[in-house]
Amino acid sequence: MTRLLRLGNLNLQKNQNRVSLLCTGINFTSSKSDLHANGPRHILQFLRFCTTESNGGDICENKYREAEAALLDYFYLTRSLPFEDAENMSRNAPQFLDRLLKMALINGDDGDVRRSLARFLRYHPINEFEAFFESIGLELCEYASFLPRDLIFLSDDQLLLQNYNVLCHYGIERSRIGKMYREAKEAFSYDNGILKSKLQSFQNLGLPQSLVAEIIASSPHLLKGDADQELRVFLETFENVGIRLDWLVEHMRGVDSCDRKCMLEVMSLLGELGLRGEQLGEVIMNHPDLILEGSGSCTLCLFGLLLKFGLTENGAQAVFQQFPRVSVASFTSNLLQCYQFLVEINMPVNDIGRMVRLHPLLLGVCQLKKVSSLLHLLNCGVNRICKMLEEDPYVLKKWVRGVRVDRLQEPSRVARVRGTKTRFLTRLGFVEKSGEMERIFRSLMGKADELQERFDC
């Protein structure tokens, strides 16, 4: 619990000049682009080169494909790169191709874009590393520092190509290799056979190739140094709570990054709450986001938030055992928004704390309307909203976004008079709903709103 208390105190609140024959004298603004096998969505980037004919869309697509084909011919036929590498570079480097077309002064009026670009490439060498880095998922601002000072031909760096192809043939998507290069650049300089032996060493731990590929893609630093022991401890922790390897394969597929230390910290904290062995494994398998969303960092933030509101170990344990089918980030955001809602309706601080401690799961799934909107829809004041929440906290479910809210009915005259008399007598010391209060009710005469004034006189 000591570690949990420490966690609860957490505050919740360039590049050098490189060889580039395309970038010289041009200022570029990088923009993130998706990678596609055939690249059709990048055709829009070529619109500026096209005429405004009625069937211009088809012409633009055809001419863009001509430009891609010319680039493919250059990489494959002229530069003798492997066909798969050449195809990936020609189709998944739209920004590079855009700059190349500008450099070659080719526009939509050219009758044969493929021939014009091929003629330009014949007499103007290009920096092939730019197309390569963009095709594996890096942006210009990211790969500018990686461009070699004295090389422009990709085939001059055989180690880079060899290790790149080892990863591709192992089953790692080309679009994810850029992140791996950024975080573990030295792995692409290994001598022939070293990278393959490292991958094999991970499989020797009993891991299937598909899981090794996912782990390496999300944690490239494992390729640096000797990380076998670190990975072994990570896997044993999951095995000890009954989580099988096939579960890891299924849920780690496509995960961009993985901080195993953070994931293990979350599992350790859940253990301190009393969740151990298969019970802990069941919680994680039912709610994988607890350790996979931000590698568990979102769960650590939620830990801190719950502790600040005074939840006990048993209370926090119940939250994670009964965690709803929402992301941890959404749950935490909803909890904070509900807290802000309660503050804005002037609910006393102690009542807010009690509400969070007693109903954290309710607050975590309610995305509430704004207080100003709710006051208008209900046609009431904040005091009445507080009273409604005290009587039934689950009324919050009726005030979530997307749910129609009906205006509250005005109380009848008899009910208003009785309420005023009850409050007056309660202030005098009578017990509500007692026989004595009922006798006094019958003897009170005059307007209810004037009782206090008459009493003061």
Backbone hydrogen bonds, N-H to C=O, Kabsch-Sander energy under -0.5 kcal/mol:
donor,donor_aa,acceptor,acceptor_aa,energy
5,L,1,M,-2.5
6,R,2,T,-2.2
7,L,3,R,-2.2
8,G,4,L,-2.0
9,N,5,L,-0.8
9,N,6,R,-0.8
10,L,7,L,-1.8
12,L,10,L,-0.6
19,V,148,P,-0.8
20,S,18,R,-0.5
24,T,20,S,-0.8
26,I,23,C,-2.1
28,F,26,I,-0.6
30,S,28,F,-0.6
42,H,39,G,-1.2
43,I,40,P,-1.5
45,Q,42,H,-1.2
46,F,43,I,-2.2
47,L,44,L,-1.5
49,F,46,F,-1.9
50,C,47,L,-2.0
56,G,53,E,-2.0
59,I,55,N,-1.7
60,C,56,G,-3.0
61,E,57,G,-2.2
62,N,58,D,-2.6
63,K,59,I,-2.8
64,Y,60,C,-2.6
65,R,61,E,-2.4
66,E,62,N,-1.9
67,A,63,K,-2.1
68,E,64,Y,-2.3
69,A,65,R,-2.5
70,A,66,E,-2.3
71,L,67,A,-2.1
72,L,68,E,-2.5
73,D,69,A,-2.6
74,Y,70,A,-2.0
75,F,71,L,-2.6
76,Y,72,L,-2.9
77,L,73,D,-2.0
78,T,73,D,-1.6
79,R,74,Y,-2.6
81,L,75,F,-2.6
86,A,82,P,-2.8
87,E,83,F,-2.9
88,N,84,E,-2.2
89,M,85,D,-2.4
90,S,86,A,-2.0
91,R,87,E,-1.9
92,N,88,N,-2.0
97,L,93,A,-2.3
98,D,94,P,-2.5
99,R,95,Q,-2.3
100,L,96,F,-2.3
101,L,97,L,-2.5
102,K,98,D,-1.8
103,M,99,R,-2.6
104,A,100,L,-2.3
105,L,102,K,-1.0
106,I,101,L,-2.4
108,G,49,F,-3.8
110,D,107,N,-1.7
116,S,112,D,-2.4
117,L,113,V,-2.8
118,A,114,R,-2.1
119,R,115,R,-2.2
120,F,116,S,-1.9
121,L,117,L,-2.6
122,R,118,A,-1.4
123,Y,119,R,-0.8
123,Y,120,F,-0.8
124,H,120,F,-1.3
128,E,126,I,-1.1
128,E,152,I,-2.6
130,E,127,N,-1.2
131,A,127,N,-0.8
132,F,128,E,-2.1
133,F,129,F,-2.8
134,E,130,E,-2.1
135,S,131,A,-2.1
136,I,132,F,-0.9
136,I,133,F,-0.5
137,G,134,E,-1.6
138,L,133,F,-2.0
142,E,139,E,-1.0
143,Y,139,E,-2.5
144,A,140,L,-1.6
146,F,143,Y,-1.3
147,L,143,Y,-0.8
147,L,144,A,-0.7
154,L,152,I,-0.5
156,D,153,F,-1.6
157,D,154,L,-1.9
158,Q,156,D,-0.7
161,L,157,D,-1.7
162,Q,158,Q,-2.8
163,N,159,L,-2.6
164,Y,160,L,-2.1
165,N,161,L,-2.3
166,V,162,Q,-1.8
167,L,163,N,-1.8
168,C,164,Y,-2.1
169,H,165,N,-2.7
170,Y,166,V,-1.2
171,G,167,L,-0.7
171,G,168,C,-1.1
172,I,167,L,-2.0
176,R,173,E,-1.4
177,I,173,E,-0.6
177,I,174,R,-1.0
178,G,136,I,-2.1
178,G,174,R,-0.6
180,M,176,R,-1.2
181,Y,177,I,-2.6
182,R,178,G,-2.2
183,E,179,K,-1.9
184,A,180,M,-2.4
187,A,184,A,-1.3
188,F,185,K,-1.8
189,S,186,E,-1.8
190,Y,187,A,-0.7
194,I,191,D,-1.9
195,L,191,D,-0.6
197,S,193,G,-1.8
198,K,194,I,-1.9
199,L,195,L,-2.1
200,Q,196,K,-2.0
201,S,197,S,-1.9
202,F,198,K,-1.3
203,Q,199,L,-1.5
204,N,200,Q,-1.7
205,L,202,F,-1.2
206,G,203,Q,-2.0
207,L,202,F,-0.8
212,V,208,P,-2.2
213,A,209,Q,-2.5
214,E,210,S,-1.7
215,I,211,L,-2.7
216,I,212,V,-2.9
217,A,213,A,-2.1
218,S,214,E,-1.8
219,S,215,I,-2.0
222,L,219,S,-1.9
223,L,220,P,-2.3
224,K,221,H,-1.7
227,A,225,G,-0.8
231,L,227,A,-2.2
232,R,228,D,-2.2
233,V,229,Q,-2.2
234,F,230,E,-1.7
235,L,231,L,-2.3
236,E,232,R,-2.4
237,T,233,V,-1.8
238,F,234,F,-1.2
239,E,235,L,-2.4
240,N,236,E,-2.3
241,V,237,T,-0.6
241,V,238,F,-0.9
242,G,239,E,-1.4
243,I,238,F,-2.5
244,R,242,G,-0.6
248,L,244,R,-1.4
249,V,245,L,-2.4
250,E,246,D,-2.0
251,H,247,W,-2.3
252,M,248,L,-2.1
253,R,249,V,-0.5
255,V,252,M,-1.8
258,C,218,S,-1.7
260,R,258,C,-0.8
263,M,259,D,-2.0
264,L,260,R,-2.5
265,E,261,K,-1.8
266,V,262,C,-2.0
267,M,263,M,-2.0
268,S,264,L,-2.2
269,L,265,E,-2.3
270,L,266,V,-2.5
271,G,267,M,-1.8
272,E,268,S,-1.7
273,L,269,L,-1.1
274,G,271,G,-1.5
275,L,270,L,-2.0
276,R,274,G,-0.8
279,Q,276,R,-1.4
280,L,276,R,-0.6
281,G,277,G,-2.0
282,E,278,E,-2.5
283,V,279,Q,-1.8
284,I,280,L,-2.2
285,M,281,G,-2.5
286,N,282,E,-2.1
287,H,283,V,-1.6
290,L,287,H,-1.9
291,I,288,P,-1.6
292,L,288,P,-2.1
293,E,289,D,-1.6
294,G,292,L,-0.9
295,S,292,L,-1.4
296,G,293,E,-1.2
297,S,294,G,-1.9
298,C,293,E,-1.1
300,L,296,G,-1.9
301,C,297,S,-1.8
302,L,298,C,-2.0
303,F,299,T,-2.5
304,G,300,L,-2.2
305,L,301,C,-2.1
306,L,302,L,-2.6
307,L,303,F,-2.4
308,K,304,G,-1.9
309,F,305,L,-1.2
310,G,307,L,-1.3
311,L,306,L,-2.0
316,A,312,T,-2.7
317,Q,313,E,-2.5
318,A,314,N,-2.2
319,V,315,G,-1.6
320,F,316,A,-1.7
321,Q,317,Q,-2.1
322,Q,318,A,-2.1
323,F,320,F,-0.7
326,V,324,P,-1.9
331,F,327,S,-2.4
332,T,328,V,-2.6
333,S,329,A,-2.4
334,N,330,S,-2.8
335,L,331,F,-2.2
336,L,332,T,-2.1
337,Q,333,S,-2.4
338,C,334,N,-2.6
339,Y,335,L,-1.9
340,Q,336,L,-2.3
341,F,337,Q,-2.2
342,L,338,C,-2.5
343,V,339,Y,-1.9
344,E,340,Q,-2.2
345,I,341,F,-1.3
346,N,343,V,-1.6
347,M,342,L,-2.1
352,I,348,P,-2.1
353,G,349,V,-2.4
354,R,350,N,-2.2
355,M,351,D,-2.4
356,V,352,I,-2.3
357,R,353,G,-2.4
358,L,354,R,-2.3
359,H,355,M,-2.1
363,L,359,H,-2.1
364,G,360,P,-1.9
365,V,361,L,-0.6
365,V,362,L,-1.0
366,C,362,L,-0.6
366,C,363,L,-0.6
367,Q,365,V,-0.7
368,L,366,C,-1.0
369,K,399,W,-2.1
374,L,370,K,-2.4
375,L,371,V,-2.7
376,H,372,S,-1.6
377,L,373,S,-2.4
378,L,374,L,-2.8
379,N,375,L,-1.5
380,C,375,L,-1.2
385,I,381,G,-1.4
386,C,382,V,-2.4
387,K,383,N,-2.2
388,M,384,R,-2.4
389,L,385,I,-2.2
390,E,386,C,-2.2
391,E,387,K,-1.9
392,D,388,M,-2.4
395,V,392,D,-1.9
396,L,393,P,-1.8
397,K,394,Y,-1.3
398,K,395,V,-1.5
399,W,396,L,-1.9
400,V,397,K,-0.6
401,R,367,Q,-2.8
403,V,400,V,-1.6
406,D,404,R,-0.5
408,L,378,L,-1.4
416,R,412,S,-2.4
417,V,413,R,-2.5
418,R,414,V,-2.5
419,G,415,A,-2.4
420,T,416,R,-2.2
421,K,417,V,-2.4
422,T,418,R,-2.5
423,R,419,G,-2.3
424,F,420,T,-2.0
425,L,421,K,-2.6
426,T,422,T,-2.4
427,R,423,R,-1.8
428,L,424,F,-0.9
429,G,426,T,-1.2
430,F,425,L,-2.2
434,S,431,V,-1.7
438,E,434,S,-1.7
439,R,435,G,-1.9
440,I,436,E,-2.0
441,F,437,M,-2.2
442,R,438,E,-1.3
443,S,439,R,-0.9
443,S,440,I,-0.6
444,L,440,I,-1.4
444,L,441,F,-0.6
450,E,447,K,-1.1
451,L,448,A,-1.3
454,R,450,E,-2.5
455,F,451,L,-2.5
456,D,452,Q,-2.3
457,C,453,E,-1.3
